[in-house]
Amino acid sequence: MAALIAVNVGTPRGVSWHGRTTRSGIWKHPVAGPVMARRLDLDGDGQGDLAGHGGKQRAVLVHQLSSYRHWQDYLERDDFTYGQFGENLTVDGLVDDEVCIGDRHQIGGAVVEVTQPRLTCYRVGLRLGEPQMAAPLLSHRRSGPSMQVLTEGRVRAGDKIVKSPRVWRR
């Protein structure tokens, strides 16, 4: 069964990038205790570029524990902390090649639905100190899914992630 390992939030801040300042909420850090998952984001979280990130269809970003291990090997690094990829939820399970758009999951008091693969940008490379990281995230098929919050509720590290039966629509 899948489990929620960490809940990560962060607020946007200005970051220097190629001689200019850009706003980014990519710096996410684990929080202790429950966090309210809301329709547009998690309490205490925010995005610096709402045209490309966040919103109802991308309220929550997910990254898998197995992908952390993959990137540690690929980049030959061991300094990662949860939230390092800008994800809101670090999970054990929900592997990229097993989740499907439309999959629904109960996590704590919230119900979420997979809406799309995460479409990443240069900011994850900025966060990791690996400028070209956006391309490998996509080409290795380890970017994690984006989700919408169908039912608002509290989530916390340690919550089980329970997949709902698929509802076939015509």
N, C-alpha and C positions, 0 to 999 in steps of 0.2 A: 504494500500500500504506500502511496506517495505521502510525503510529510513536508510541512513547512519548517525549514531550518532557520531562516532569519527573515525578519521584516525590516526593510531598509527605507529610510526617508532622508531627504535633504532639500534645502531651499536654494533657489538660483543665486548665483553670484557672478561677478565679473571675473573673467579669466583672460589673460593675455594669450593671443594666438596669432602668429605671423604678423606681429607689429600692431595689432589692434586688440580691442577688448570685445569679447563676446560674452553673452550671458548663458549660463548653463546650470542645470540642476543635476548634472551627472554625478556629483559628489554625494553619494548616498552612504549612510552608515546604519548599522543595526541598532534597533531600539529594544529596550527591555519592556515587557508588559504588552498589553493589548493596544492595538491601533485600529481606529475606525476606518474601514474601507468604504469610500463614498463613490458616487456615480462618476465623479471627475478625477479623483485621486485618493490618496491616503492622507489622513490628518498628518500635518507636519511636513508634507511633501510638496514639491512644486517643480515646474519646468521653466526653463529660460526662453524657449522658442516654441510658443504654442502653435505656430503654423506647422511645425514638423513633429511635435511631440505632444503627448497628453490628449485630452479631450475624452469624450464618452467612449469611443471605440478603442482607445489606448490608455485607459485609466491606470492600468497596472501592467508593469513589465516583469517577466519571470526569467530567471536563469537557473540552470540545473547544476547540482553538485557535480555530476559526472562531467559537465562542460568545464567547470573549474579545474578538475584534474587534467582534462585534455589540454587546456590552455597553459597550465603549469608545465606540462611536458613539452608542448610545442614551443613555448617561449623560454623554456629553461629557467623558470622563476619559481620561487616558493614564498613570495611576499604578498600574496593576495589576501584580502579580507572580504567578507560578505558585503555586497553592495558595490564592489569594485567595477562591475560591468554596468553600473547605473540601474540595476534592477531593483524593483520594490520587494519582490519575493524571491528568496533563494530557496530552492526546493530540492528534495531528493525524490526524483521521479519526474513525470511530465516531460520526457525526453523528446527533443525536437522531431525526430522521425516517427514518433508514436502519437503525438497530439494532432488533432484535426480541428479546423475551423468549425465552430458550432459546439465543440465539446464543452460541457458544463460541469463545474466542480463546486462542491461545498467545502469551504475552508473556514473553520470556526463558525462565526455567525453570518458569513457572507456567502453569496452564490455568485460565481464569476463564469464568464463564457469566453472561450478563445475566439478572437476576431481576426487575427492575421499573424503571420510571422513578424517578429520585430524587424522593422526597417531602421537600421542603425546609420549613424552619421559619423563625422570626424570626431565628435566629442568623446566617444568611447576611447579613441586613440589618444586624445588629449589626457583623459583621466588615467589611462594605463601607462602613459609615457611611451606609447608605441604608435607613432603617427599613422601608420598604414593599417591599423587593426580593423577598421570597418570591413575591408575586403575579405580577410580570412574569416571573420565572424559569419559572413554570408556564404563564402565558398565552402567552408567546412560544415555548413548547415548546423551551426551551433549558436544562433543568435537568441533563441528563446522566443516564446510567443508573447503577443500583446493580448490583453483581456479587457473586457468591459465588466463592470459590476452590475449585476442584475438585481441583487438584493443586498442592500447595505448592511454591514455588520462588523463586529470586532474580529480581528485576526491576531494571532500571536505565534511566535516561534513554538514549535512542538505540536501545533494543530495537525490533525490528519487531513489529507486531501482526498475527498471521496468523489469519485466520478459519478455523475448522474447517468441513468440510461439514456441512450440516444433517442431523440424524438425525430422521426422522419417526417419531413414536410413535403408537400407537393407544390 
